[in-house]
Amino acid sequence: MFISDFLDICDPVLTFDKFMEGIDLTKYLDKLPARETGRVRYNPVNMLKTVLFGF
């Protein structure tokens, strides 16, 4: 089963995600420092989308 099977096509989460996919966010997030130790970094684009949707 997929989560998209339970969501309506007009769901705000899906609409926001499709809108944000049309924006090239990598040009704003390209100067991230390299991590060589510690845990794996979150995907910065997905994290920004999550925070923006929360607001």
N, C-alpha and C positions, 0 to 999 in steps of 0.2 A: 504494500500500500504506500502511496505517496501522499504527502501533506496537501499537495495541490488538488487531490481528489475531494478534499473536504472544504476547500475554500472557493468562494464565489469569484467569478472573473472580475467583479467590481469591488473586491475586497480592498480596503485602503493599503494594506501591506503590499499586495501585489502591484497595485497602481503606483505606489511610491517606488518600489523596486524597479519597475520598468522605466519610470521617469529618470531615476538615478543612473541606470545603465546607459542612458543616452548622453551623460556628461562624462567627459574624460577627467577623472579625478586624479589620475596618476601624475599629471603635471603639477598639482598642488602638494603631492605627497612624495616627491622624488628625492628629497634631501634627508631621508631617514638614516640615522647612523647604523652601521652594520653591527649585528649582535653575534658574538662568537662564543659566549658562555650563557648559561642560564637556560630557561625554557624557551620553546619556540614562540616567536612573536605572533600576535594576532594579525590577520590580514587587515591593513590599515583602511582599505576602501570599505570593507564590510563593517568595520568598527565605526567609521564615520557615518555610514548609512544608518546603523543602529541608533547612534546618538541623535542624529538629525530627525529620525522618525519619532524618537522619544519626546523631542521638543514639540 
